[in-house]
């Protein structure tokens, strides 16, 4: 190292640009990606656990296929 005692700082480029948080639209944080905070991450997890994020399923798959062709 040099004689002076100041540390040298390297410039680190982020791997990807900060996207907006899916919950509150603030810029996402690296520690909580893709969310901005632990609060927003827990809100999303709560929705998953309650079943709010569900894909609708047809009762009878053969009827669902027939409806697509009409």
C-alpha positions in Angstrom: 0.0 0.0 0.0 1.1 3.6 -0.4 2.6 5.7 2.4 -0.7 7.7 3.0 -3.2 5.9 5.2 -6.4 6.7 3.1 -8.1 3.5 1.9 -8.8 3.2 -1.8 -12.4 2.6 -2.7 -13.3 0.7 -5.8 -16.3 1.7 -7.8 -18.8 -1.3 -7.9 -21.5 -1.3 -10.6 -24.8 -2.9 -9.7 -25.6 -6.2 -11.4 -29.0 -4.9 -12.5 -30.9 -1.7 -12.3 -33.2 -1.1 -9.3 -36.8 -2.0 -10.3 -39.8 -0.6 -8.5 -41.0 -2.6 -5.6 -44.1 -4.6 -6.6 -45.9 -3.5 -3.4 -45.2 0.3 -3.1 -43.4 1.2 -6.3 -40.3 2.6 -4.5 -36.9 1.5 -5.8 -36.0 -2.0 -4.8 -33.2 -2.6 -2.3 -30.4 -5.2 -2.8 -31.0 -6.8 0.6 -34.7 -7.4 -0.1 -34.8 -7.7 -3.9 -37.3 -7.4 -5.6 -38.8 -5.5 -2.7 -37.7 -2.3 -1.1 -38.0 -3.4 2.5 -38.7 -6.3 4.8 -42.2 -5.0 5.3 -43.1 -5.2 1.6 -41.6 -8.6 1.4 -43.7 -9.9 4.3 -46.9 -8.4 2.9 -46.3 -10.3 -0.3 -45.5 -13.5 1.6 -48.7 -13.1 3.6 -50.7 -12.9 0.4 -49.1 -16.1 -0.9 -49.8 -18.0 2.4 -53.4 -16.9 2.5 -53.9 -18.1 -1.1 -54.6 -14.7 -2.7 -52.3 -15.6 -5.6 -54.1 -18.5 -7.2 -54.6 -19.6 -10.8 -58.2 -20.3 -11.6 -58.9 -23.9 -12.5 -61.8 -25.3 -14.6 -63.9 -27.9 -12.9 -63.9 -30.2 -15.9 -60.8 -29.9 -18.1 -62.6 -31.3 -21.2 -65.2 -28.5 -21.0 -62.4 -25.9 -20.7 -60.9 -27.2 -24.0 -64.2 -27.0 -25.8 -64.8 -23.4 -24.7 -61.5 -22.4 -26.2 -62.6 -23.4 -29.7 -65.9 -21.6 -29.8 
